[in-house]
């Protein structure tokens, strides 16, 4: 119910506070943490989003796609990055 309503932080708090870990067997924690991370990214909370990706043990490429400014331009296609971020465009225009 919490996941269906995008209440990821509440779901994470319940999972981490649960004393009976066997009750978490039916919960996809990877999906929970990645969904939370994506929501945090959309809100601009990059540090907490990266923490959630780490907790999810997300694939590096999945995480890197969210931060195209950190990936050298020649590697964008190999990472599946097809758009240049607005921050990078702003930097190029200033120079």
C-alpha positions in Angstrom: 0.0 0.0 0.0 2.8 2.4 0.8 4.7 1.6 -2.4 1.5 2.1 -4.5 1.1 5.5 -3.0 4.8 6.4 -3.5 5.4 6.6 0.2 8.9 5.2 0.0 10.4 6.8 3.0 7.7 5.5 5.2 8.1 2.0 3.8 11.9 2.2 4.3 11.4 3.3 7.9 9.0 0.4 8.6 11.4 -2.1 7.0 14.5 -0.8 8.9 12.5 -0.8 12.2 11.1 -4.3 11.7 12.4 -6.7 14.3 11.2 -9.8 12.5 13.2 -9.7 9.3 11.4 -12.8 8.0 8.3 -10.6 7.6 10.2 -8.7 4.9 10.5 -11.7 2.6 7.8 -10.6 0.3 9.1 -7.0 -0.1 11.3 -6.1 -3.1 13.9 -4.0 -1.1 15.9 -3.3 -4.3 12.8 -1.8 -6.0 11.9 0.1 -2.8 15.3 1.7 -2.5 15.6 2.5 -6.2 12.2 4.0 -6.4 13.0 6.1 -3.4 16.3 7.2 -5.0 14.5 8.2 -8.2 12.0 10.2 -6.2 14.8 11.9 -4.3 16.6 12.7 -7.5 13.5 14.4 -9.0 13.4 16.6 -5.8 17.1 17.5 -6.1 18.3 15.5 -3.1 21.3 14.0 -4.8 23.2 12.9 -1.7 20.3 10.9 -0.2 19.4 9.5 -3.6 22.9 8.1 -4.0 22.7 6.6 -0.5 19.5 4.9 -1.5 21.1 3.5 -4.7 24.0 2.2 -2.6 21.5 0.5 -0.2 19.8 -1.1 -3.3 23.2 -2.2 -4.6 22.1 -0.7 -7.9 24.1 -1.3 -11.0 26.7 1.5 -11.5 25.5 2.2 -15.1 21.9 2.8 -13.8 23.2 5.3 -11.3 25.7 7.0 -13.6 22.9 7.7 -16.2 21.4 10.0 -13.6 24.6 12.1 -13.4 25.7 12.7 -17.0 27.9 15.6 -16.0 30.2 13.1 -14.3 30.6 10.9 -17.4 33.0 12.1 -20.1 31.1 13.0 -23.3 32.9 10.3 -25.4 31.5 7.6 -23.0 27.8 8.9 -23.1 26.7 6.5 -25.8 28.3 3.5 -24.1 26.4 4.4 -20.9 23.2 4.9 -22.9 23.1 8.6 -22.2 21.4 10.3 -25.1 20.8 13.8 -23.6 23.2 16.4 -22.3 22.2 17.9 -19.0 21.2 21.6 -18.9 24.0 22.2 -16.4 26.6 21.0 -19.0 25.1 23.2 -21.6 25.2 26.2 -19.2 28.9 25.5 -18.6 29.7 25.4 -22.3 27.8 28.6 -22.9 29.7 30.4 -20.1 33.1 29.3 -21.4 
